Amino acid sequence: MTDDLDGLRAVLPAGRVITDPDVMDGYRRDQTVAARPGEPRCVVAARATAEVAATLAWAQRHRVPVVPRGGGTSLAGGAAAVDGCVILSLARMTAVREINPADEIAVAEAGVITADLDRAAAEHGLMYPPDPSSFEISTIGGNLATNAGGLRCVKYGVTRDAVLGLEVVLAGGRTLRTGRRTVKGVTGYDLTGLFVGSEGTLGVITSATVRLRPRPASDPPTIVAGFPALADAARAVTAILAARVRPSLLELMDAATLQAIDDWKHLGLADATQALLIAQDDGEAAGRQAELMRQLCAREGATLAEVFTGQAESRQWLEVRRLAYPAVERLGVPLVEDVCVPRTRLPEMVARIERAARRHGVLIATVAHAGDGNLHPVFVFDRGQPEVPPAVWVAADEVFRAALELGGTLTGEHGVGVIKRRWLAAELGPDAIAVHHMIKDALDPAGIMNPGKVL
Ligand SMILES: Cc1cc2nc3c(=O)[nH]c(=O)nc-3n(C[C@H](O)[C@H](O)[C@H](O)COP(=O)(O)OP(=O)(O)OC[C@H]3O[C@@H](n4cnc5c(N)ncnc54)[C@H](O)[C@@H]3O)c2cc1C
């Protein structure tokens, strides 16, 4: 094994190959509580595409598994180490190679932190729309590999909708350029789309050409509505979308989440309401649309429905939404799930989650990118437990199957990773699974790219 690594060191600049156990320990896990990381052989902290290529050429020659890694914020176990692997970290490839305001595009290396790209775009009056809640700690490469969503996606689409082209290093070390810099273009197969959402199993993304959009001139008004029941809030979401309002943000939090935030920050949210909806419209008719959304919430039973126009208040409400995950994390170990249903089925889906929680005696706190029909039921269990308790898996199984029954999907944005593999066939069926294997075998014949993930 030492000889192997000497060969790897020989093709990389000094210091790139890390074997210090304490340092490696920081790269083994991602944010997924249910994933059991293996023991890596080393970490490669790449700084250039050529170094990624050299690593993958060496890995293919020696049949060594490679786990690509960005920010390590995966909630599906996608970035968790497998035994004997090289963890290939892109986190030091942080150059924004280009911002072109006239063409409204940017070229960013894979390790650029998502919010940093958005800030670079903001200097030109533009924005990079995908904004996962992890945007201060996740990377463009990781977002592409998982096709990440976020709060603004209800209007601006997910990461796939923002990408025009990629630089990808294939297993074996060949560097491929996919896509283009134009907003249209259909020459050849959509190889860019193939790599988006492939979770590091087909190649390593080293840079991306992405679309930017005009940044709204000011913070839009924020509608905040509190409801006596989660089902009422879900109905209000359906009513807003049916009224053809195009919100730029439509987020939902249930009673358990509000209580967790109150326990921590003492905001008194849960005293007044069982579910909270936060919405914005950043278009030209923002004021009118905000009032329409407020009225629709009131009609669906909101006991509190207000429009906040001040920038500070708007930002505070968004901050409340971003507190949801850390607040729930304080209650115990959080297993974060990610189902997505057609938006008209949202009321049924929240009812099915509540039923699963009651039936199996499991605490489930739900937040949702409700405008996308994307729910994050967070299953919380005691810290004393050595692993995810069986009742949690049974409740999760019920929630996944309910999403599929309602015409939805297992994962709206976090990916399959390791923890959703067992449900994959139930959603995809045998033919689609077979095509997945054909693609995987064609691009990664030695099976070294993030083995055991997705498939
Ligand atoms: C608090 C919190 C909030 C979150 N909110 C959201 C949210 O709103 N929306 C959302 O979609 N997700 C969210 N997530 C999940 C996570 O942030 C996303 O999946 C994110 O896209 C992962 O990016 P990363 O850089 O951390 O990638 P990692 O976790 O390092 O990797 C994720 C996957 O991508 C692969 N990968 C990473 N980089 C590359 C690359 N350059 N080339 C090929 N494969 C690569 C890895 O092998 C792994 O399979 C959240 C996570 C946390 C902890």
The ligand as an ORCA input file, in Angstrom:
! r2SCAN-3c Opt
* xyz 0 1
  C     -27.690     22.432      7.050
  C     -27.852     21.803      5.676
  C     -28.790     22.336      4.804
  C     -28.936     21.791      3.531
  N     -29.855     22.347      2.679
  C     -29.963     21.882      1.420
  C     -30.866     22.484      0.503
  O     -31.574     23.452      0.810
  N     -30.923     21.976     -0.755
  C     -30.128     20.917     -1.147
  O     -30.204     20.502     -2.298
  N     -29.291     20.317     -0.272
  C     -29.166     20.779      0.982
  N     -28.305     20.177      1.853
  C     -27.514     19.010      1.418
  C     -26.134     19.357      0.804
  O     -25.705     20.626      1.244
  C     -26.192     19.323     -0.731
  O     -26.388     17.995     -1.167
  C     -24.947     19.916     -1.406
  O     -25.198     20.018     -2.795
  C     -23.684     19.096     -1.202
  O     -22.573     19.895     -1.579
  P     -21.122     19.605     -0.978
  O     -20.157     20.496     -1.662
  O     -21.129     19.650      0.473
  O     -20.895     18.117     -1.514
  P     -20.418     16.827     -0.702
  O     -21.290     16.601      0.469
  O     -18.965     16.890     -0.470
  O     -20.708     15.689     -1.801
  C     -22.029     15.399     -2.180
  C     -21.996     14.358     -3.308
  O     -21.419     14.916     -4.474
  C     -20.219     14.241     -4.843
  N     -19.284     15.299     -5.245
  C     -18.880     16.366     -4.518
  N     -18.100     17.159     -5.265
  C     -18.008     16.571     -6.490
  C     -17.340     16.898     -7.703
  N     -16.608     18.004     -7.808
  N     -17.458     16.069     -8.756
  C     -18.204     14.939     -8.672
  N     -18.858     14.567     -7.546
  C     -18.763     15.386     -6.475
  C     -19.797     13.463     -3.618
  O     -19.074     12.312     -3.953
  C     -21.148     13.130     -2.999
  O     -21.715     12.031     -3.645
  C     -28.148     20.683      3.129
  C     -27.204     20.165      4.016
  C     -27.051     20.700      5.279
  C     -26.016     20.117      6.202
*
